[in-house]
């Protein structure tokens, strides 16, 4: 069997709800372990080991929540749009479920980034909120997420909702580069990216390594919470199929 | 090719005729536009120095809000009497028919809006440099509003409540508003507005190319 055929088969197998239900259980188990380890390592490194910043003092430590949350806010939106696009083109149910369930998580990350930024801004800039390009564009992102969620709940039929949502997400993706480059395109109050070059980061290693752990923790947290949501929705979606009924019967036998 | 052009103009003429027969449909959003502009001097007092700074922003925001109200008209009557289904079944590409309808919307809403904005700008004594920038940004921006708006209208058509439409559409309008206001501010202090104009033109070209395709896809989803 050629490699292409293998990939093709794997792709379709992966997209079948039953197979995904089984494999996602294993993935989420490992992901939550990695998440907890990285979270503890990142927090310990960031809050205790890393030295205080020479300008910002201890306030800079909020970066360990703010930066990963902001990255994830953008990342989850792209995942949502790409999964939506896959669902739209190949009519893969699983992609639609992933897109829909990414939205509330992404909205939470965006909210977290906005709130942690505001808490940091009060001592540093003297204001919780300034009308700056980066902040405003993030607020737009938050409203894009809310609009997507509102559109999802407006439809009765989930599959139509998923396809309509996918179009909205794909249109909204135009904003992602604007948000990402807003720090560079406009002279804003928000500081520039500290990790723009991997080989020459402008931040010291003792501060950077905990950040990397936190980024990993956030990413695995996203994977875990997404998979939990997706698994629940798969069960709901497929509740009439024989394998779900079998699963329920087994579960009842175990609990009795 | 000629046939497609003919179809485009047939649909365009049909929509324009419909709009002119039902005058309230296209006059109401314009009146709404003017009323919002009038509300601002009432709210902030007639202190002319403050108003002069705010006027171009007020005009742009009023344009956005009026667009939200007028957009539903693009597809609503066609959706209600079922002619939109006939259009999707036609042997011509839906993208073409949709772009004709959006063009009609811009001609009956965007173009009059620019003229009204010019008049209100003159009445509120906006300086001529600012006025020029405002007109250019409106000229480049309002087609984008119609084009992007058509996508969301197609998505939400037939759903209850016009609130959802505004909720979806305003975040998508923000880039246009940001670049337009940057251009107007630069013009006010006498700087070049070329960069913002290029950016707006880029957005316009992108919207003209992609929005009708997306609108057609959204319509098909809604009618499936």
Interface residues (C-beta under 8 A of the other chain):
Chain A: X88 X133 X136 X140 X143 X144 X146 X147 X150 X151 X154 X155 X160 X163 X164 X167 X168 X170 X171 X172 X174 X175 X178
Chain B: X148 X151 X152 X155 X156 X159 X160 X164 X167 X168 X170 X171 X172 X174 X175 X178 X206 X214 X217 X218 X221 X222 X224
